[in-house]
């Protein structure tokens, strides 16, 4: 169940469209909180606010920040929406965000994305490597990022996407399901892919959840299993499906060493179509381990495994002044995770 406390905003730390980061006095040392301004309006120092403290109390990986639920300095607030499609439905924060489907008549009868390459990843941090590698391979490529509702719902919360947009590495954003805040709002993943092809004029779509992947230490209970349905949707719409491996040689958990059990499950159980798996051509024991893990799971029979030359992705991050981490580790400390993503990005950028 959720936990709420009230306090006073003491300082505005940072802000961008859709998001404020603040300090709130809850009775002790000021604590960090963020404000989703499209849901509650903005706040200012001195405002009395109610904050949701649940994530911090649970010590979640994306925790460390409370969430402002309501600003007690105002008795009412509203912001007219662009349509009648509500996200966060049946919660106290349901909001009219509209949708591309209700505003663009040309979407009415679309049933194909005409071969659009779609790179699917289960980790938000890998979006950076996919985009960077795609732009490295084909600088003029137009990249769309489709954020699913598998983790964080507000796109504004992603510092990573904000940085990639500011550096021209992502050209357009699309939010689907209950995720919100993209350049285009869509009701379903299928519509999101149609928007990427037919409205956003993308040459490549990257599909991944926002920050905050959920895992339960069970075979099926993890949000990254959506990798399978994403790839199947791509096939169903006539796109080119490319799977991104999750792999590590630094993760202390045996189930995530080599090719992660999440990837094995998603591509073995949750993916019904035949898709392309991109493997970085890194050579030596590292590439051999990736291939042996795919072979042991019989994924090399069910899918098309393609070896891909990749740029030095850690150096590419540095060249773009990107400081990318995943699971608390810097890219330089576990490069294979990002080399796998780069392989998918290169493959997606090739004609």
Long-range contacts (C-beta under 8 A, 24 or more apart in sequence): 2-52, 2-54, 3-52, 3-53, 3-54, 3-57, 4-50, 4-51, 4-52, 4-53, 4-69, 5-50, 5-51, 5-53, 5-66, 6-48, 6-49, 6-50, 6-51, 6-72, 7-31, 7-48, 7-49, 7-51, 8-46, 8-47, 8-48, 8-49, 9-43, 9-44, 9-45, 9-46, 9-47, 9-48, 9-49, 10-45, 11-45, 12-43, 12-44, 12-45, 15-42, 16-156, 16-162, 17-156, 18-154, 18-155, 18-156, 18-181, 19-154, 19-156, 19-157, 21-65, 22-68, 24-49, 24-51, 24-66, 24-68, 26-51, 26-53, 26-66, 31-56, 31-66, 32-64, 32-65, 32-66, 33-65, 33-66, 33-67, 33-68, 34-65, 34-66, 34-67, 34-68, 34-157, 35-67, 35-68, 36-67, 36-68, 36-154, 36-156, 36-157, 37-156, 38-79, 38-95, 38-154, 38-156, 38-180, 38-181, 39-88, 39-93, 39-95, 39-154, 40-68, 40-69, 40-70, 40-71, 40-77, 40-93, 41-71, 41-74, 41-77, 41-79, 42-71, 43-68, 43-71, 43-73, 44-73, 46-73, 47-71, 47-72, 47-73, 48-72, 48-73, 49-73, 60-212, 61-212, 61-327, 62-151, 62-152, 62-211, 62-212, 69-93, 85-185, 85-187, 87-153, 87-177, 87-178, 87-179, 87-180, 87-185, 88-153, 88-178, 88-180, 89-178, 95-180, 97-180, 97-185, 98-185, 99-185, 99-186, 99-187, 99-191, 100-174, 100-184, 100-185, 100-186, 100-191, 100-195, 100-199, 101-186, 101-187, 101-191, 104-195, 104-199, 106-198, 106-199, 107-191, 107-194, 107-195, 107-198, 107-199, 110-194, 110-198, 111-237, 112-237, 112-238, 113-193, 113-194, 113-196, 113-197, 113-198, 113-234, 113-237, 113-238, 113-239, 114-197, 114-238, 114-239, 115-238, 115-239, 115-240, 116-193, 116-196, 116-197, 116-202, 116-203, 116-204, 116-205, 116-239, 116-240, 117-203, 117-204, 117-205, 117-239, 117-240, 117-242, 117-347, 117-348, 117-349, 118-193, 118-204, 118-205, 118-206, 118-207, 118-230, 118-231, 118-234, 118-239, 118-240, 118-241, 118-242, 118-348, 119-204, 119-205, 119-206, 119-207, 119-242, 119-244, 119-344, 119-345, 119-347, 119-348, 120-207, 120-208, 120-227, 120-230, 120-231, 120-234, 120-241, 120-242, 120-243, 120-244, 121-206, 121-207, 121-208, 121-227, 121-244, 121-246, 121-341, 121-344, 122-208, 122-209, 122-213, 122-223, 122-224, 122-225, 122-226, 122-227, 122-244, 122-246, 122-262, 122-263, 122-266, 123-208, 123-213, 123-224, 123-244, 123-246, 123-326, 123-337, 123-341, 124-151, 124-152, 124-158, 124-160, 124-208, 124-209, 124-210, 124-211, 124-212, 124-213, 125-160, 125-324, 125-325, 125-326, 125-337, 125-338, 126-208, 126-244, 126-246, 126-326, 126-337, 126-338, 126-340, 126-341, 127-160, 127-161, 127-164, 127-170, 127-206, 127-208, 127-341, 128-160, 128-164, 128-169, 128-317, 128-322, 128-324, 128-338, 128-341, 129-313, 129-317, 129-324, 129-331, 129-338, 129-339, 129-341, 129-342, 129-345, 130-206, 130-244, 130-341, 130-342, 130-344, 130-345, 130-348, 131-164, 131-169, 131-170, 131-206, 131-345, 132-169, 132-313, 132-316, 132-317, 132-320, 132-322, 132-342, 132-345, 133-310, 133-311, 133-313, 133-316, 133-341, 133-342, 133-343, 133-344, 133-345, 133-346, 133-349, 134-204, 134-206, 134-345, 134-346, 134-348, 134-349, 135-168, 135-169, 135-349, 136-311, 136-316, 136-346, 137-311, 137-345, 137-346, 137-349, 137-350, 138-203, 138-349, 138-350, 141-203, 141-204, 141-349, 142-171, 142-172, 142-200, 142-201, 142-202, 142-203, 142-204, 143-169, 143-170, 143-171, 143-172, 143-202, 143-203, 143-204, 143-205, 143-206, 144-170, 144-171, 144-172, 144-173, 144-174, 144-196, 144-200, 144-202, 144-204, 144-205, 144-206, 145-170, 145-172, 145-173, 145-174, 145-205, 145-206, 145-208, 146-173, 146-174, 146-175, 146-176, 146-189, 146-192, 146-193, 146-196, 146-205, 146-206, 146-207, 146-208, 147-173, 147-174, 147-175, 147-176, 147-179, 147-182, 147-208, 147-209, 147-210, 148-176, 148-177, 148-179, 148-189, 148-207, 148-208, 148-209, 148-210, 148-226, 148-230, 149-175, 149-176, 149-177, 149-178, 149-179, 149-209, 150-209, 150-210, 150-213, 150-214, 150-223, 150-224, 150-226, 151-209, 151-210, 151-211, 151-212, 151-213, 151-214, 151-223, 152-179, 152-209, 152-210, 152-211, 152-212, 153-178, 153-179, 153-180, 153-210, 154-179, 154-180, 154-181, 154-210, 155-179, 155-180, 155-181, 155-182, 155-210, 156-181, 157-210, 157-211, 158-210, 158-211, 160-211, 160-324, 163-322, 164-322, 167-320, 167-321, 167-322, 169-320, 170-206, 171-200, 171-202, 172-196, 172-200, 172-202, 174-200, 179-210, 189-229, 189-230, 189-233, 190-233, 190-236, 190-237, 193-233, 193-234, 193-237, 193-239, 194-237, 197-239, 203-349, 204-345, 204-348, 204-349, 205-239, 206-345, 206-348, 215-262, 219-261, 219-265, 220-265, 220-269, 222-262, 222-265, 224-262, 224-266, 225-262, 225-265, 225-266, 225-269, 225-270, 226-266, 226-270, 227-263, 227-266, 227-267, 227-270, 227-271, 228-266, 228-267, 228-269, 228-270, 228-271, 228-272, 229-270, 231-271, 231-273, 231-275, 232-271, 232-272, 232-273, 234-275, 235-273, 235-274, 235-275, 236-273, 240-276, 240-348, 241-273, 241-275, 241-276, 242-275, 242-276, 242-277, 242-278, 242-344, 242-347, 242-348, 243-267, 243-271, 243-275, 243-276, 243-277, 243-278, 243-303, 243-344, 244-278, 244-340, 244-341, 244-343, 244-344, 245-277, 245-278, 245-279, 245-290, 245-340, 245-343, 245-344, 246-337, 246-340, 247-290, 247-293, 247-336, 247-337, 247-340, 248-334, 248-336, 248-337, 249-286, 249-289, 249-334, 249-336, 250-329, 250-333, 250-334, 251-327, 251-334, 258-289, 258-290, 258-292, 258-293, 259-289, 259-290, 259-293, 259-294, 259-297, 264-293, 264-297, 264-299, 267-297, 267-299, 267-302, 267-303, 268-297, 268-298, 268-299, 268-302, 271-303, 274-302, 274-303, 274-304, 275-303, 275-304, 276-303, 276-304, 276-305, 276-306, 276-347, 277-303, 277-304, 277-305, 277-306, 278-306, 278-308, 278-340, 278-343, 278-344, 278-346, 278-347, 279-305, 279-306, 279-307, 279-308, 279-340, 279-343, 280-307, 280-308, 280-310, 280-336, 280-339, 280-340, 280-342, 280-343, 281-307, 281-308, 281-309, 281-310, 281-343, 282-310, 282-336, 282-339, 286-336, 290-336, 290-340, 306-347, 308-343, 308-344, 308-346, 308-347, 309-346, 310-339, 310-342, 310-343, 310-346, 311-342, 311-346, 313-338, 313-339, 313-341, 313-342, 314-338, 316-342
